[in-house]
Amino acid sequence: MFLVSTNYIAGKELEMLGLVKGSTVRAKHLGRDIAQSLKSLVGGELKGYTEMMNEARDLATVRMVEEANKLGADAIVNVRYESGSIMQTASEVIAYGTAVKFK
């Protein structure tokens, strides 16, 4: 499965199949959340949250690809990621794009 952020794939003629998406809501456990809060007082990267968001993007991508596979897609173009806070300790990550088939 090809995933690209452009709306085309060089040398390929594309048939649009439709929008596909995948999402997840993630939260760190309380102990880690407290540790990250303390880290924010002194500055620097909050590695626990960086890991959490990377895991969330990976899972959202897998779910988006699964949806595209159900449509018989060869690729997903115009791939985008967004995240938002659901509550103080949880974030949603969504991956979306347009499923396409090669002509």
N, C-alpha and C positions, 0 to 999 in steps of 0.2 A: 504494500500500500504506500503510495507516494503521498506525502504531506507537504504542502508548500504554502507560503504566505502570500504568494502572488495569485492573480485571478486567471493564470494560464500556466501551461507547461510547454516549454519550448519544443517545437517539432511535433506536438500532439494536437489533434483535433478533438474537442471535448463535447460530450453530451451531458448536460446538467441533469442530475437526478433529484436534487433537493437539499435542503438544509439538514445537517446532522449536528448533534451536540452530545456532550457528555459532561456530567458535573459530579461534584462531591462536596460534602460539608465536613470539615475537619476541625478538631479541637485537641489541644494538648492536655494531658492530665494535670491535675491541680499542683502536684509537686514541681513539675517542670514549669508550669505557668508562674509559680512564685519565684523560682530561680531566674526565669527570664525577666520578670519584673525588677528584681534586684539588679540584674545586669544592665537594665535600661537606665539605672541611676548613674552608672559610671561611663556609659557610652560603649560603642562598639557593636559588632554584628551580633544579632540574636540568633545564634546558630540553630537552636531548637526550632525556632519559627521558620528559619530558612529551609531546614529539612522538611518540616511539615508542609510548607507550600510547594516544595519540589515534589514530594510524594503526592500531593493533591493534584498538581498539574499532570503528573504521569498517569494517575488513575483516571482523570477526566479525559485525557487523550485516548487511553485504552477504550473507554466507554464510547467515545465519539467514533473511533475506528470500528468497533463492533456494530454500531448503528449503520455505518457506511457499508460494511460487509453484508448486512442483511438486505441492502438495496442492490447488491451486486456491483458496487463501485470499484474502480481501479485506483482512484486517488481522491484526495480531498484538497480543494483549492481554497484560497482566501482564509486560511486557518487563523483564528484569533483566540486569545485567552483573556478572561476577565476574572476579577475576584472582588468580593465584597464581604463585609462583616455581617453575620447573621445575628450574633449577640456578642457580648464583650469578649468571650473566649473562643468563639467559633467563626470560621470563615468559609465561604463557598467559593469554589473555583469552577469555572465553566470553560470548556473548549468548544468551539463551533466553527463550522466552515461549510462549504458546498461540496457535496458528493458528486463525482463525475465518473463517466465511463469513457474509455478511449474509443473513438470511431474507427 
